[in-house]
Amino acid sequence: MPSHPAITDASILVTGAGGSIGSTLCRQILAFAPKRLLCLNLTEGGLTSLERALHPCSQTVSCTYVLGSVCDA
């Protein structure tokens, strides 16, 4: 598995994770073995689709799916 000094063994937050760019970022980030991947999205549908898509890839990485906005305190 490749490594990257900013990603490998780090906690990574992706906002807009359920969208096309966010979901692509999540897939690419998982390839670098982060310690934890936090996926934040505004819509439940996008988040659910992402969770289904990433499930096979996320067996070794702790993935958390959060419904919400960065604008919420």
SVG drawing of the C-alpha trace seen along z (x, -y; Angstrom):
<svg xmlns="http://www.w3.org/2000/svg" viewBox="-31 -28 37 33">
<polyline fill="none" stroke="black" stroke-width="0.4" points="0.0,0.0 1.4,-3.4 2.0,-6.0 1.9,-9.8 3.3,-11.8 0.1,-14.0 -2.4,-11.1 -0.9,-7.9 -1.8,-7.3 -3.7,-10.7 -7.3,-11.5 -8.8,-13.0 -12.0,-15.0 -13.7,-15.2 -16.5,-17.7 -19.1,-17.3 -18.0,-13.6 -21.2,-12.4 -20.7,-14.5 -18.8,-13.4 -15.5,-15.2 -15.8,-14.3 -16.4,-10.6 -13.5,-10.5 -11.3,-12.1 -12.4,-9.6 -11.5,-6.7 -8.1,-8.1 -7.4,-8.9 -8.3,-5.3 -5.4,-4.1 -2.9,-5.9 -4.1,-4.2 -5.3,-7.0 -5.9,-6.2 -9.4,-7.5 -11.6,-8.9 -14.5,-11.3 -17.0,-11.8 -19.2,-14.8 -22.2,-15.5 -25.4,-17.6 -27.7,-14.9 -28.4,-11.5 -28.7,-10.0 -25.2,-11.0 -23.8,-9.7 -25.5,-6.4 -24.3,-5.9 -20.8,-6.7 -20.9,-4.3 -22.0,-1.5 -19.4,-2.4 -16.5,-2.6 -17.5,0.5 -15.3,3.0 -12.3,0.6 -12.7,-0.5 -12.2,2.8 -8.8,1.7 -9.6,-2.0 -12.0,-3.4 -14.6,-5.3 -17.2,-7.5 -20.1,-9.0 -21.5,-12.2 -24.7,-13.9 -24.3,-17.7 -22.7,-20.9 -19.4,-22.7 -21.6,-25.7 -23.3,-24.1 -21.6,-25.0"/>
</svg>
